[in-house]
C-alpha cells in the first residue's frame, strides 16, 4: 500500500459484530481513499472497544490490520 493511501490518521467505527476485546481482533470500517474499507483491528492500549464506537487509526500492520484508539472516552451512566 503506497504511503499516500496509508490508513494511519484515518477515522472509523467499530462494526456491530466486531467489538475489540483484550487479546482478540475486532473489525472496523475506516474512511480511506474516498470510500470506506473494513480492517481487522486491535486496541492500542490492549483493552476493549465496544461496537459503534468511533476510533482513530494510530498504526497499520499489512495487509489488513490496524491499531486503533477511541476518539472519545465512553460516557459514564447518569
C-alpha positions in Angstrom: 0.0 0.0 0.0 1.6 3.3 -1.0 2.3 5.7 1.8 -0.2 8.2 0.4 -3.0 5.7 1.0 -2.0 4.5 4.5 -4.9 4.3 6.9 -2.9 5.9 9.7 -4.6 9.1 10.9 -8.0 8.0 9.4 -11.2 7.8 11.4 -13.6 4.9 11.6 -16.1 3.0 13.6 -16.2 -0.5 15.2 -18.7 -2.7 13.4 -21.9 -4.0 15.1 -20.4 -7.5 15.4 -16.7 -6.6 15.5 -16.2 -5.5 19.1 -12.5 -5.3 20.0 -11.6 -7.3 23.1 -8.3 -7.8 25.0 -6.2 -10.3 23.1 -8.7 -10.5 20.2 -9.1 -8.7 17.0 -12.2 -6.8 16.1 -13.4 -5.2 12.9 -13.6 -1.5 12.0 -14.8 0.4 9.0 -12.3 3.1 8.1 -12.8 6.1 5.8 -9.9 5.9 3.3 -9.2 6.6 -0.4 -12.6 8.3 -1.0 -14.6 5.3 0.4 -14.9 3.1 3.4 -13.0 -0.2 3.9 -13.1 -3.0 6.5 -10.0 -3.7 8.6 -9.2 -6.1 11.4 -8.3 -4.0 14.5 -6.8 -4.1 17.9 -6.8 -1.5 20.6 -3.6 0.4 21.1 -3.9 0.1 24.8 -4.7 -3.6 24.8 -8.2 -3.1 26.1 -11.6 -3.4 24.6 -13.7 -1.1 22.4 -17.4 -1.7 22.0 -19.4 -1.8 18.8 -20.3 1.5 17.1 -17.5 3.4 19.0 -15.6 5.9 16.9 -11.9 5.3 16.6 -8.7 6.8 15.1 -6.1 4.6 13.4 -2.7 5.0 15.0 -0.7 2.2 13.3 -1.0 -0.1 10.3 0.1 -3.8 10.1 -0.1 -5.0 6.5 -2.0 -6.4 4.9 -5.4 -5.6 6.6 -4.8 -4.9 10.4 -4.9 -1.6 12.1 -4.2 -0.4 15.6 -6.8 2.0 16.9 -7.7 4.2 19.8 -11.1 5.7 20.8 -11.8 9.2 19.6 -14.0 9.8 22.7 -14.0 8.3 26.2 -17.1 6.3 27.0 -19.7 8.3 28.9 -20.5 7.3 32.5 -24.1 6.3 33.1 -26.0 9.1 35.0 
